[in-house]
Amino acid sequence: MIHPQGHLVAVGGAEDKGTDLEKGIVERNRLNFFELGILKNIVGLIDSKQPQVEVITTASSIPDEVFENYKSAFEKLGCLNVGHLRIRNREEATHADYLERIKQAQCVMFSGGNQLRLSSIFGGTHFLEELLTRYQHGEMVIAGTSAGAMAMSTTMIYEGNAAIANLKGEVKITTGLGLLPNVIIDTHFDKRGRFNRLAQAVAAQPGAIGIGLGEDTGVIVSEGHELKAIGSGSVVIIDGKHIEYNNIADISFGKPISVENIIVHIMSKGDVYNLSTRKFVGAEIAIGNED
């Protein structure tokens, strides 16, 4: 099997953009941003001393403000060539200039917002095909936060009230960008209490692995299957392969679901999970294996 040569970085949202540094330099904030931060991890994956980074703000309702925040953050980390792909509709996604910039970029960053905008605007376009090609056969880094992370998977949650996500039909699923098959990603996972939302999505498709990303937390995906947790919070893995009793197909809409033998892992910084083998490796063991 030929693995993708590029990297994906899926982020749970609210990642540190170095704004605390502007309010007064505090040593802990400097360490978190410049050495341990999510964006620092992204930059560290780029195989170029002067990378071209493109920020895609299609999902956002305030694209210019979002871009300026990322431009400032990436510049703090030494990336001075930061462009804005301000694509607002499918027609703009076909512009030759945008396609050429994707061909030249070493990293793209999908902002947060509404993930349905990403799937409906980029689905089936040459833009997305080129992005997939660069990820598969080049060394491109594709990062996404919040909606930008949720849209990476083939199966994508686009709506669902966390308070009633245990009821059948309250979690809405469609097709995402297809960068990461056989997974379902949810974001702002801890803060917004989205465990039941992701669990219902996995119950409906037990072959997929659920990935719940906390805020200022993410995973680096290497070779298309190895997840490494980064950031300050937790990553929750929900594995439905060994589900036994599952009533989701038999109950009426609005009724609570029942699921037996769902497997849950909780990851923190440095822990590794293999999507192919469905095996968890703790940070200390993972570091030992690298040595």
MOHUNOR-V460250 format. One record per backbone hydrogen bond with DSSP energy under -1.0 kcal/mol. CO is the residue of the C=O (numbers start at 1). NH is the residue of the N-H. If there is no record, write none. Layout:
CO,NH
CO,NH
This chain:
7,142
8,221
9,144
10,219
11,146
12,188
13,216
26,30
27,31
28,32
29,33
30,34
31,35
31,36
37,41
38,42
39,43
40,44
42,45
43,46
46,48
52,106
52,107
53,83
54,109
55,85
56,111
57,60
59,114
62,66
63,67
64,68
65,69
66,70
67,71
68,72
69,73
70,74
71,75
72,76
74,79
75,78
81,53
83,55
84,86
85,57
85,87
89,93
91,94
92,95
95,99
96,100
97,101
98,102
99,103
100,104
101,105
106,141
107,54
108,143
109,56
110,145
114,117
115,119
116,120
117,121
118,122
119,123
122,125
125,129
126,130
127,131
128,132
129,133
130,134
131,135
132,136
133,137
134,138
135,6
136,5
140,7
141,108
142,9
143,110
144,11
145,148
146,150
147,151
149,152
151,177
152,179
152,180
153,178
154,176
156,174
159,172
161,164
164,167
166,257
167,170
168,254
172,158
172,159
174,156
180,154
182,209
184,211
186,213
188,192
189,194
190,193
194,198
195,199
196,200
197,201
198,202
199,203
200,204
205,208
209,184
210,238
211,186
212,236
213,189
216,232
217,12
218,230
219,10
220,228
221,8
222,225
222,226
225,275
226,222
227,273
228,220
229,270
230,218
234,214
235,267
236,212
237,265
238,210
239,263
240,243
245,260
247,250
247,251
252,255
255,168
258,247
260,244
263,239
265,237
267,235
268,271
271,229
272,281
273,227
274,278
279,274
281,272
282,286
283,287
284,288
285,289
286,290
287,291
